[in-house]
Every structure is written in structure tokens, then in C-alpha cells.
Amino acid sequence: MHAPEWQGWVALALLAAAFLGAGWWLFFSPLPGGAGAAPSRTSPRARQWVSVLVLSGGVLFIAGARWDEIWHRKFGGFGDDFLWPPHLMMYAGLGLNAVFAVAGLAVAGGLARRPQARDGLPEGTGWLGIRRQVRAEPMIGFLGLTAMSQMASIPTDLLWHQIIGPDLTAWSLPHLLLAITTGAVLWAGVGLSRASARVWRGRADIVTVCLIAASLVSMMQIGTTEWDWAVDVGSRAIVDARPIWAWPVVCAFVGSVHAIAARTVTGRIGTATAVAGIGVVVQGITVMVGREVVPPGPGIASAMSVMFGALAADAWWWRRRRASDRVVPSWLVPVLSTADLWTGYIAWFVGFTLFGLPYLAVRTTLSSDPMWWILAVVVGLPAGAVASGLTRDVARWLAWQGAGLGTLLPPASRAVPTPRGGPAVRVASSKGASRKRPPSRRGA
């Protein structure tokens, strides 16, 4: 017997209201006596290690989610799967993020000292210390709040399955909310991964790329798994009920966003391809396991279509760098210029259209319909462009915030001050002559 649908909506509404209220109270509510954020006592290296721990929790969650899908397709299991092994692995990944975030705040001192007495604030305001410390470490605080909301949302997934029955669609409301919060946790980790970029350099970039790749893998599973498993009867029914342009648009949206994020945050050419390559490897492992456990298993077309776009974008960015004379320190947080953003995105979409769309067409019976191709471009191109532009702004804010270079970006026309007396950067002028000036915010 199914539960009434209103119970699911009430449970989700109460959960959302509770954590939105907690977020407002922690980050935005007025503090008494004109108090501000507490001075941060967390070292950049400690923040960097929090990002590594976030990555480990994300890997655990993703492995559990892929295992969970294969088991659902093989055994069903709805109603008695709440504590089965794949779910336990997913819960462990979510729980680790919450533990790491709380531990990070505790190490910073927000939960272990009484700043109101030490800083001359009124006695009897015990909650004030928590709010001040969360605002001193906003990314760690956001990470903890989001991870705890994920843990609290676990029972709502069970309730929704009692409402809608044993569905396998990844686009159900609880799954979408879980994907969004998982992405938020991983992207908070991306910001934290830049905290020691000047010291860790290449190692910091590796952590950043892996976090962005984890976000890509998670979003692609939610967004494209029905098409990847379209040989399955249940997935075929779900796919046939969707618009013919939905699959390529989802691939273009998710793939281009993560390519732009990797290029923006690290400033390194090749990181977009690295992120997409990790996605191909993870999907390849899923394909091998799926074909062994639930033959004929899923396909790899979605991940490969993203790979083609990333290769094209990196090739374009490499060509532009080879044609210029910019030298930027690897530790300096870059900002992808507007020209590189849009031309890089166009290159991504061209590679996706020329090679990715034909690869996707192999997996669908609609490939002979010319509208499949036309709508994929007409809908996908502007959707990905808008998403990529917003992603650039969010990614560069995360990178600057994480690296401690300021919470607000200076105007694009102004040079970025060199942190801690860094060296000047040689930048090519419009006439090809080089001159010395402070480091540019543009990525190498």
C-alpha cells in the first residue's frame, strides 16, 4: 500500500525549511553588539586537507551510488533496501563529509572556546561563538550544513519510494535533491582545495580536478543513466517518454559546465580533458560490472560525448596560449577571460556536435530523425552557454575565496595585486611587445 503523496511533499518542505532557516541563522542573521566574524585560526594547509577528506567521502558515495543502481536493476529491493550494503556505503560517504566539516570547525576553535568572553562580548551568548566561527570559515560551515542536510534527507527517499513505488528513474525528486546537495559539497571542496595552491601547486590541482570529476560523475549518473541503460526495458520506457533532444542537451549542459570549471579554477590547459577522462574511466568500470551482473549492461556513449567536447576545448585553449606570450605563476588563482570562455565553449560544443552527437546516435532509434540533430544544437548550444558563463563566475569566486585572495573580484580592467610579494608577470601587449606588470588574472 502506497503512502499518500502529500506526506512526501510535507517531509521535503519541512526538511528544506529547517536547513534554509539554519543557513540564514548561521551565515546572515544579525549578531548582537555589532560582533563580526571571529578571526580564522585555520591554516591553509588544514583547509586543503579538509578538501582531500571531502574527496574521499565523495568517492565513497559515488561508488555506493553506482553499486546501488546495479543492485536495484538486478534485485529490485525496494522496501527492504534501506540498510543494504550499497546504501550503507553511500551513507558512510555522506556521514564522513559531515564529520569532517564539524571536525574542521572544532579545530578552528569555534566549538572549543568561548570567544565572547575573550573578545569582550557579553556573557551568556554561547551560540554567538558558533555563528562567528562559521562566518570565519564559511566554506567549512557550508560543507557541514549541506552534509548534515543530506543525512537528514535519507529517510525521505524511503518515503518517496513508498509513494511512487519501485521506480528506477534517476530524475525523481529525492534523487535530484541528493544530486544537487552532493554537487554543492564537492564544489565547496573545490574552493577549499585552493587554500594551499601556492604551496602544494600541482598536488592542489590534482585534488581540484578529482573533486570536479567527482561532481561530473555524480551529475552524469543522475542525468543520463536512463539513456546509458536504454537497452533495459524499464529504462527504454522512461527514455521514450522524454523529448528527443533531452539526452544531448543534458550531456552538453553537464559536460561543458565541468570543463569550464576545471579550466577556470586551475588555469591549466588539459584539466577539462582530465576531468572528462576520469568520467570515462568510471563509466567504463560501470559498463564492465553492469554487463557482468545485469547483461547487456549500460553503454559509455554519454561519457564519451563529453570527452570529445573536452578534447576540442583544450585543443583550442592550447592554440591560443601558443599564440600568446603570457606567463602566469602556477600558484596564482586565474580567471578565465571572457574571450577564452566563449571561444572555449564554442570549441567544446563543436567537438561535441561533430563527434559526440554521432556517438550518442548509435544508442538511440531516433538517430534517423533530422529533428533529433537540429533540436540538440538549437536547445543545447544556448543552454550550455548560459550554464558555462554562470559556472565561470562561481568557479572563480570559489577559487579566490579558497586561496584567501579576497571574497570580491576586482574589475576585469584592473590588475590583480600580487599576494605576499609574488613576482611580476610578463604579459604580451597588443603590439606583441612584452612589459612588466603585476600578475594578470587570466589563466595560462
Secondary structure, 3 states (H helix, E strand, C coil): CCCCHHHHHHHHHHHHHHHHHHHHHHHCCCCHHHCCCCCCCCCHHHHHHHHHHHHHHHHHHHHHHHHHHHHHHHHCCCCCCCCCHHHHHHHHHHHHHHHHHHHHHHHHCCCCCCHHHHCCCCCCCHHHHHHHHHHHCHHHHHHHHHHHHHHHHHHHHHHHHHHHCCCCCCCCHHHHHHHHHHHHHHHHHHHHHCCCHHHHCHHHHHHHHHHHHHHHHHHHHHHHHHHHCCCCHHHHHHHHCCCCCHHHHHHHHHHHHHHHHHHHHHCCCCHHHHHHHHHHHHHHHHHHHHHHHCCCCCCCHHHHHHHHHHHHHHHHHHHHHHCCCCCCCCCCCCECCHHHHHHHHHHHHHHHHHHHHHHHHCCCCCCCCHHHHHHHHHHHHHHHHHHHHHHHHHHHHHHHHHHCCCCCCCCCCCCCCCHHHCCCEEEECCCCCEEEECCCCECC
